[in-house]
């Protein structure tokens, strides 16, 4: 494994490269760093691909921003990373907000993209049920009501099946709680503002890459119809619905074997 920090788009991005062969970039969602990929995706994908993970600006080991930014800015961060790593073309997989970044990457830099995988995401936040700005406004109150509301909203990310599995919940909380580089309140607010302002519905028809949209049947943040809307708007895109227990917004965590299998099958086709 190779790791380091590079200058990209006026940011210092922490990155890791696992494995060899053809590159596959994994882009994380709002508020989390790349360590979430380490549990299930990096071990599986790095056996057949050169897996590139990185912490988005404002999270983890990457630098903190000093001004507001957009999803398009974050897509340009990815290009800067690829330039430094001397990667001309790559597959890209984005989760949640990472899927929005991946869409912008596809639209702004089509010559750098091979295949595109979008999961737990849509073409804009206006139709999703998860509103990070509202959550943050409650958290900033620093009162019991605000914290309870925020916790309830974050539970929407997971399935009820997962929440009933106390061991899985404890392990996830321990992993998040032991993160030495948690996102700051100010950084979360900047990412949330970028998230809610993004809308690509009128542009996704220009995406030329082979695309797979993967959605969980029980995703309460971006329900199946949002994933279908996204797939229907991208020429030739395939839509895969994961059904049953654990088919939530965070499929890579709750249904890793099924998720990884779908992704690898698409990449190899």
C-alpha positions as CSV (number, residue, x, y, z in Angstrom):
1,X,0.0,0.0,0.0
2,X,1.2,3.5,-0.9
3,X,0.0,6.6,0.8
4,X,0.7,10.3,1.0
5,X,-0.5,13.8,0.6
6,X,-0.7,15.7,-2.6
7,X,-1.6,19.3,-3.6
8,X,-4.8,19.3,-5.7
9,X,-6.9,22.3,-6.5
10,X,-5.4,24.3,-3.6
11,X,-6.1,21.5,-1.2
12,X,-3.8,18.9,0.4
13,X,-5.5,15.5,-0.2
14,X,-4.5,12.4,1.7
15,X,-4.6,9.3,-0.5
16,X,-3.9,5.6,-0.5
17,X,-3.2,3.2,-3.4
18,X,-3.9,-0.5,-2.9
19,X,-3.1,-3.2,-5.4
20,X,-2.1,-3.0,-9.0
21,X,-3.6,-3.4,-12.5
22,X,-6.3,-1.0,-13.8
23,X,-7.3,1.9,-11.5
24,X,-10.6,2.2,-9.6
25,X,-11.2,5.4,-7.6
26,X,-13.6,5.2,-4.6
27,X,-15.3,8.4,-3.5
28,X,-16.8,8.7,0.0
29,X,-20.0,10.6,1.1
30,X,-20.6,13.5,3.3
31,X,-18.8,13.7,6.6
32,X,-16.8,10.5,6.4
33,X,-13.2,9.8,5.3
34,X,-11.9,6.9,3.2
35,X,-11.4,4.5,6.1
36,X,-15.0,3.2,5.6
37,X,-13.8,1.6,2.4
38,X,-11.1,-0.3,4.2
39,X,-13.6,-2.7,5.9
40,X,-14.9,-4.5,2.9
41,X,-14.3,-2.8,-0.5
42,X,-10.5,-2.3,-0.5
43,X,-9.7,-5.9,0.4
44,X,-12.1,-7.2,-2.3
45,X,-11.4,-4.8,-5.1
46,X,-7.6,-4.5,-4.7
47,X,-7.3,-8.2,-5.6
48,X,-8.1,-7.3,-9.2
49,X,-7.7,-3.5,-9.4
50,X,-5.5,-0.7,-8.3
51,X,-7.8,0.8,-5.7
52,X,-7.3,4.5,-5.1
53,X,-9.0,6.0,-2.0
54,X,-8.7,9.5,-0.6
55,X,-10.2,11.8,2.1
56,X,-12.3,14.5,0.5
57,X,-11.3,18.0,1.3
58,X,-12.4,19.0,4.9
59,X,-12.4,15.5,6.2
60,X,-9.9,13.0,7.7
61,X,-6.3,13.6,6.9
62,X,-6.9,16.0,4.1
63,X,-6.6,19.8,4.6
64,X,-9.4,21.9,5.9
65,X,-11.0,24.4,3.5
66,X,-10.9,28.1,4.1
67,X,-13.8,29.1,1.9
68,X,-17.1,27.6,0.6
69,X,-16.9,25.1,-2.3
70,X,-19.0,23.1,-4.6
71,X,-19.4,19.5,-5.7
72,X,-17.7,20.5,-8.9
73,X,-14.7,21.7,-6.9
74,X,-14.5,18.3,-5.3
75,X,-14.7,16.6,-8.6
76,X,-11.7,18.7,-9.8
77,X,-9.9,17.5,-6.6
78,X,-10.1,14.0,-8.0
79,X,-8.6,15.1,-11.3
80,X,-5.7,16.7,-9.5
81,X,-5.1,13.5,-7.6
82,X,-5.1,11.5,-10.8
83,X,-2.6,13.9,-12.4
84,X,-0.1,13.5,-9.5
85,X,-0.5,9.7,-9.6
86,X,-0.1,9.7,-13.4
87,X,-3.4,8.0,-14.0
88,X,-4.9,8.9,-17.4
89,X,-8.2,7.0,-17.1
90,X,-10.0,5.2,-14.3
91,X,-13.1,3.5,-13.2
92,X,-14.9,5.6,-10.5
93,X,-17.3,4.5,-7.8
94,X,-19.1,7.1,-5.6
95,X,-21.3,6.6,-2.5
96,X,-24.0,9.2,-1.6
97,X,-22.4,12.6,-1.9
98,X,-19.5,10.7,-3.4
99,X,-21.9,9.7,-6.2
100,X,-22.6,13.4,-6.8
101,X,-18.9,14.1,-7.1
102,X,-18.6,11.1,-9.4
103,X,-21.3,12.5,-11.7
104,X,-19.5,15.9,-11.9
105,X,-16.3,14.0,-12.7
106,X,-18.1,12.3,-15.5
107,X,-19.5,15.5,-16.8
108,X,-16.4,17.7,-16.4
109,X,-13.7,15.2,-17.3
110,X,-15.2,12.5,-19.6
111,X,-11.8,11.7,-21.1
112,X,-10.5,10.6,-17.7
113,X,-13.4,8.2,-17.0
114,X,-13.9,4.5,-18.0
115,X,-16.8,3.0,-16.1
116,X,-19.0,4.8,-13.5
117,X,-20.7,3.2,-10.5
118,X,-23.2,5.3,-8.5
119,X,-24.7,4.0,-5.2
120,X,-27.0,5.5,-2.7
121,X,-27.2,8.7,-4.7
122,X,-29.3,10.8,-7.0
123,X,-29.2,13.7,-9.5
124,X,-29.9,16.3,-6.8
125,X,-30.9,16.7,-3.2
126,X,-34.3,18.3,-3.6
127,X,-35.9,14.9,-3.9
128,X,-34.0,13.1,-1.2
129,X,-35.2,12.8,2.4
130,X,-31.8,13.4,4.1
131,X,-31.2,17.1,4.7
132,X,-27.8,17.7,6.3
133,X,-28.4,21.5,6.7
134,X,-31.5,20.9,8.8
135,X,-29.7,18.3,10.9
136,X,-26.8,20.7,11.4
137,X,-29.1,23.6,12.5
138,X,-30.5,21.4,15.2
139,X,-27.1,20.2,16.3
140,X,-25.8,23.8,16.6
141,X,-28.4,24.4,19.3
142,X,-26.3,22.2,21.6
143,X,-29.5,21.1,23.4
144,X,-31.0,17.7,24.1
145,X,-33.7,18.1,21.5
146,X,-31.3,19.0,18.8
147,X,-29.0,16.1,19.4
148,X,-31.9,13.6,19.6
149,X,-33.2,14.9,16.3
150,X,-29.8,14.6,14.6
151,X,-29.3,11.1,15.9
152,X,-32.8,10.1,14.6
153,X,-31.9,11.5,11.1
154,X,-28.6,9.7,11.0
155,X,-30.3,6.4,11.8
156,X,-32.0,6.8,8.4
157,X,-28.7,5.8,6.8
158,X,-29.0,2.3,8.2
159,X,-31.6,-0.4,7.9
160,X,-33.6,-1.5,10.9
161,X,-32.0,-4.9,10.4
162,X,-28.6,-3.4,11.0
163,X,-29.8,-1.4,14.0
164,X,-31.1,-4.6,15.6
165,X,-27.7,-6.2,15.3
166,X,-26.0,-4.9,18.5
167,X,-22.6,-6.3,17.6
168,X,-22.6,-4.7,14.2
169,X,-23.7,-1.4,15.7
170,X,-21.1,-1.5,18.4
171,X,-18.4,-2.3,15.9
172,X,-19.4,0.6,13.6
173,X,-19.6,3.0,16.5
174,X,-16.2,1.9,17.8
175,X,-14.7,2.4,14.3
176,X,-16.3,5.9,14.0
177,X,-15.5,6.8,17.6
178,X,-11.8,5.8,17.3
179,X,-11.3,7.9,14.2
180,X,-8.4,10.2,15.1
181,X,-9.4,12.8,12.5
182,X,-13.2,13.4,13.0
183,X,-14.8,16.0,10.8
184,X,-15.1,19.4,12.5
185,X,-18.5,21.2,12.8
186,X,-17.3,23.9,10.4
187,X,-16.2,21.4,7.8
188,X,-19.4,19.5,8.0
189,X,-21.3,22.7,7.4
190,X,-19.3,23.4,4.3
191,X,-19.8,19.9,2.9
192,X,-23.5,20.1,3.7
193,X,-23.8,23.4,1.8
194,X,-22.1,21.9,-1.2
195,X,-24.4,18.8,-1.0
196,X,-27.7,20.6,-0.9
197,X,-26.8,23.0,-3.7
198,X,-25.9,20.2,-6.2
199,X,-28.3,19.4,-9.0
200,X,-27.4,17.5,-12.1
201,X,-30.7,16.2,-13.3
202,X,-30.7,18.4,-16.4
203,X,-27.1,17.4,-17.3
204,X,-26.8,13.7,-16.6
205,X,-28.0,12.9,-20.2
206,X,-24.6,14.1,-21.3
207,X,-22.7,11.4,-19.3
208,X,-21.1,9.1,-21.9
209,X,-19.5,6.5,-19.7
210,X,-20.9,3.0,-19.1
211,X,-22.8,3.5,-15.9
212,X,-24.2,1.3,-13.1
213,X,-26.6,2.7,-10.5
214,X,-27.0,0.5,-7.4
215,X,-29.7,1.2,-4.9
216,X,-30.9,-0.5,-1.8
217,X,-34.6,-1.6,-1.6
218,X,-34.8,-0.2,1.9
219,X,-32.8,3.0,1.3
220,X,-34.7,5.7,3.1
221,X,-32.3,8.5,2.1
222,X,-32.3,8.0,-1.6
223,X,-35.2,5.5,-2.2
224,X,-35.3,3.2,-5.2
225,X,-37.2,5.7,-7.4
226,X,-34.4,8.2,-7.0
227,X,-31.9,5.7,-8.2
228,X,-34.2,4.7,-11.1
229,X,-34.6,8.4,-12.0
230,X,-30.8,8.7,-12.1
231,X,-30.3,5.6,-14.2
232,X,-33.1,6.6,-16.6
233,X,-31.5,9.9,-17.2
234,X,-28.0,8.5,-18.1
235,X,-27.9,7.0,-21.6
236,X,-27.5,3.3,-21.5
237,X,-27.2,3.1,-17.7
238,X,-27.9,-0.1,-15.9
239,X,-30.0,-0.1,-12.7
240,X,-29.5,-2.8,-10.0
241,X,-31.8,-3.0,-7.0
242,X,-30.5,-4.9,-3.9
243,X,-33.4,-6.4,-2.1
244,X,-33.9,-7.8,1.4
245,X,-32.4,-7.3,4.8
246,X,-29.7,-4.6,5.0
247,X,-30.5,-3.1,1.6
248,X,-30.1,0.4,3.0
249,X,-28.4,3.6,2.0
250,X,-25.0,2.2,3.0
251,X,-25.0,-1.0,1.0
252,X,-21.1,-1.2,1.0
253,X,-21.3,-1.6,4.8
254,X,-24.5,-3.6,5.3
255,X,-24.4,-5.8,2.3
256,X,-20.8,-5.8,1.3
257,X,-20.6,-9.2,-0.4
258,X,-23.6,-8.6,-2.6
259,X,-22.5,-5.0,-3.3
260,X,-19.0,-6.0,-4.2
261,X,-20.2,-8.8,-6.4
262,X,-22.5,-6.5,-8.4
263,X,-19.7,-3.9,-8.8
264,X,-17.1,-6.5,-9.9
265,X,-19.5,-8.1,-12.4
266,X,-20.1,-4.8,-14.0
267,X,-16.5,-3.8,-14.2
268,X,-15.5,-7.1,-15.8
269,X,-18.3,-7.1,-18.4
